[in-house]
Amino acid sequence: MRFGLFIPQGWRLDLVDIPTEEHWPVMRDLAAYADDSAWDSLWVYDHFHTVPVPTAEATHEAWTLMAAYAAATSRIKLGQMCTAMSYRNPVYLAKIAATTDIISGGRVQMGIGGGWYEHEWRAYGYGFPSAGVRLGRLDEGVQIMRDAWRDGQVTFHGKHYQVDGAIVAPKPLQESGIPLWIAGGGEKVTLRIAAQYAQYTNFTSEPEGFAHKSEVLAEHCRAVGTDYDAIVRSANFNAVIGESQADVESRVERLRDRQVTKADAAAVDAMLGSVTSPEAASGTTGQVVEKLKRMRELGCEYAILYFPEAAYDRTGIELFEREVIPALNG
């Protein structure tokens, strides 16, 4: 099993009380730490407004961070989970990603999805088209990026996007183009797109749901004639890890104390509920190992961990590295 690490960027109120001028040093230092340790990849979210509710707190932009991490690290893969297709013209996004891949020495991953956060869509003037339109753009955009990275030039005439001889030069350093992580569990459309084009998928960390989505993906692969076994299935896990249950509860309470100063307590409690839910990778190290072993048995080959306390306290990350990763890979 391979592991990715989300770097806090403010979106989930995870830089609260850290002065703005210190945000980048905190994020950069965590990225450097991950670069020197057991993590295969680091990740950011592609969002503009905070959750659980929009606030004036920081939410740093994903692809700007990608370029910065490309220059600030040397080994670790770099991803976003996930870029919203409609936020950037797809051939322009292909150009951004190719440039970032070159800066990184060939380490960029493309996490891509249809997008969902209606408040920021409307606030930034994108409207909020139907799911059908958002997924149609995802389908066409993935084809445009794939062709641009493969050929260095792309022409595409679709329902949603028109591209006429756009040159994407230089191409990414990765010989087969930037790996596509198609995120989302929509069974009729998203998983079909993943079956056609993805090297990686990313959907629910709830075991029964993960098993079901995997079966649906396999059915789509059979229908479109692609190799299901060649697609790496991944899931994201919220994680608060402690030496004891009391330690875990104390860590969650400290998170709550910071966040309720910026957002409604009920909304914060709902968000933190996803950190302590059964599908999270939270608890003692033994509990977390058992959860991840179960997911591995179901075919989850890649776990991406979000530690909400990372900007303030790395001991949970260190505990995961010391006791969980070896147990999964030993």
N, C-alpha and C positions, 0 to 999 in steps of 0.2 A: 504494500500500500504506500502511495506517495502522498505528501502533505504540502498544502499551501497555507499561507498566513495572510490574513487581511491586515493592512496597516491602517490605523485610525486616521481619518481625514475630516472628522467633524460631523459627518452625515448623521450618525446615530448618537449625537451629543457626547462624543467620546474625546473631545478636546476642551471641554468646559473647564474654566478657571485657569487655563494655560494662556498666557498673553499671546496675541497674534504673531508678534515677531519671533516667538519661540516655537510656533507650529512646525515650520519646516525643519529646524534642527531636531525636534522630537521625532518627526516622521522619518527623516533621513537616517537618524541613529538607529531606529528600529529596523529600517531596511538593511542597513549595514550589518546589524546583529543577525538578521535572518540570512543574509548573504554568506555569513561566516559559520552558519550552523546547519542543522539537519533539514531545513526546509527546501523543497524543490522549487517553490514559486512564491511570489508575493502578489497581493491583489488589492485593488481599490474598487469602490462602487462608482457608478456613473450617475450621479445625482447632483442637483443644484440646490434643493431645499432640504432642511433637516426633517427627520422623523423623531418621535411619533407625530409631531405637528410642525409646520413651518415656523421657524424662529429666525432671529437675526444672528444666531450662532454660525460659525464657519461651516461651510461645506466646500472643500477644495476640489477643483475641477480635475476629472480623471485623466484625460490625455496629457494635460500639462504635467501632472505627476508622473505619468508614464515616461515622458522624455527626461524628467529630472532623475527618476530612478535608473533609467538607462545609463545616465552619466555617472551616477553615484554608486552603482554596484558593478560587480564584475562577473558573477556566476549565475545568480538566481534568475529564474524565468519571471516574466512580468506580465500580469494580466489584469483585466477588469471584469467584474461579475455583477452586472454585465453592461456593456455599452448599449445604449438605446439607439436602434437603427435610425429613427426619424430625427434624432438630434443633430445629425451631420449628414450632408450629402455623401452617399456611399463611395463615390470615386475620390472625393476629397478625403474621406476617412481612410481609404486605402492608401492615399499619399501620406497622410499623417503617420499611419502605422508603419509604412515602409521606411520612412525617415527614422522613426523611433527604433525600428529593428536594426538599422544600420548603426545608430548611435550605441545601441546595446551590444553590438557584436553578434546579433542573431538570437535574441532571447525573448522577443515579444510573442504573446499569445493574444488572440482576438476572442474575447468573450462577448457574445452578441445576442440580443433579444429584441422583442417587440416594444418593450417599455410599458410602464403601468402607472406612474405617479402623476395622477391627473392635475394636481395643484401646480406642480412645476411646469408641466406641459403648457397649461393655459397662461401661467404667469410669464413664460418666456415667448409667448406668441405663436406656439406651435398648434394651437387648437387642441382638440383631443378626439382624433378620428376613431371610428369604430375599431374593434379588435380585428375585423377582417382586413381593414385597410392597413393597420399597423403590421399585421403578419404578412400581408402582401408585400409591403415595403421590405420586411425582413427577408423574404424569399428572394426578391429581386436584388436587394443590396448584397446579400451573400454571394450571389452569382457574379455580380459586378466586381466585388473585391477579389474573389477567386481568380477571375480572368485577368484582372489588372496585375495581380502578383505573379501569375504564371507567364503572361505574355509581355508585360511592360506597357501595354496599350490596350484600350478596351472601347468597344462600341456596343451599345445595348439599347434596344427599343422595347420598353415594357409598358405596362399600364401605369406604373407609378414613377419610373425613372427613365430619363432619356440621356444617353451618353454617346458622344459622337467623336470617336478617335482620341479620347483622352489619354495622354501619355503619363504613365507612372514610372518615372525613371529617376534614380536607379530603382531596380526591384529590391524586395527584401533580400537579406543575406541567406535566409533559410531556403534551401534548394527547392522544396515543394511549396513554398509560400508560407505565410503565417498560419499556424494551426488555428482552426475554427472550433471554438467552444460554443455550441448553440444551446442557450439556456432557456429553460421553461419546460413545463410538463403538459402543455396543451396537446391532447391526444389526436385530434384530427389534423391539425396543421403544423404546430411547432415540432412535434416529434417526427412528422413526415419530412419536414425540411432538414432536421437533424440526420435522419436516415440517409438523405440524399447527399449532404454536403459536409457533415461534421466529422472531425477527428475525435472530439470529446463532446459529451453531453453533460448537463448539470440540471438535476431536478431534486425533488423532495428528499429530505433525510429521514422521513418517517418510514420504517422498514416495510410495512405492507404496501404503502403507496409506492415506494421505490421498486419493489418487486413487480407491481402491476405496471408501472410506467415502462419498466424494462421489457416486459412482455409486449407492450404496445409498440415500442421501438423495434423489437425483433420482427413483428408483423410488418411494419413499414419497410424494414430492410428487405424482407422477402419480396414485398410487392414491387419495390423499385430496383431490386437486383444488386444491393450492396451488401458488404460483409459486416454483419452485426458484431462479430467478435473483434473486428478491427477498431470499433468505436469504444473509447475509454469512457466509462460512466463515472460521474463524480457527484458529490453532494456537498453543500455548505452546512457547517455546524457552528452554532453559537456555543461558546465554551467559557465556563467559570469553573476552574479546577482548584481543589484544596486538599490539604492533608487529612481533613475530616469533614463531616457534614457541617459541623459548626463553623469551620473555616470557610466553606463555600457560602453559607448563609451570611456570614460577616462580610465577605467580598461583595455579594449582591446588595447588601444594605448600604455599603459605602457608595456603590454605583448609584443607587436610588437617591441618596442624600445629595449627590452632585446634580443629578438630572432634574429633580423636582424644583430646583431653583430656576429652571429655564422653561419648564413645560408643566402642564397640568398633571397632578399626581395620578389621576386615573389613567391618563394616556401613558405615562411613564411605567406604571405598574403593568399595563397591557404589553408594552414593549419588552419589559424585563421578564414577562411571562414566557416569551419565546426563548429566553436564555435558560430557564429552569424547566422547560417542557420536556416530555419524554424523548422527543426527537433531537434535543440538544445534546452536545457532548459535554455536559456539566456534571459535576459530582466529584467524588474521590477518584483517584487514578484507577483503582480497580473497577469502579463502575463505568468509567469512560472506556477503558480497555474492552469491557464486555460489550458495550454499545457499538463500538467500532468494529469489533470482531463479527458481530451479527451483520453489520452492513457489508463487511468484506465477503462474508459467506453468500450474500445476495448479489455479489458482482460489483460492488462499489470499490473501484480500484484507486480512487483519488478523493481525499478528504480535504476540504478547505475550511480552516478554522478561523473564527472571529472571536477574539478575546476582548470584550468591551473595556477592560481595565488596562489594556496594553500601554496606553500613553502615560499611565501613572505607576504601574506596578508590573514588572516582567516575571514575577515569581511563578505565576500560573503557567506562563509559556515555558519557563525553565523546567517546571515540574512535568509538563507534557513531553518535553524533549527527553528528559531523563528517564521517565518511567513508562510513558505510553508508546512513543514511537518504537523503542526497542521491543516492547511486548508484541507489537503488530508485525514487526519485521524480523524478529529474532528467530 
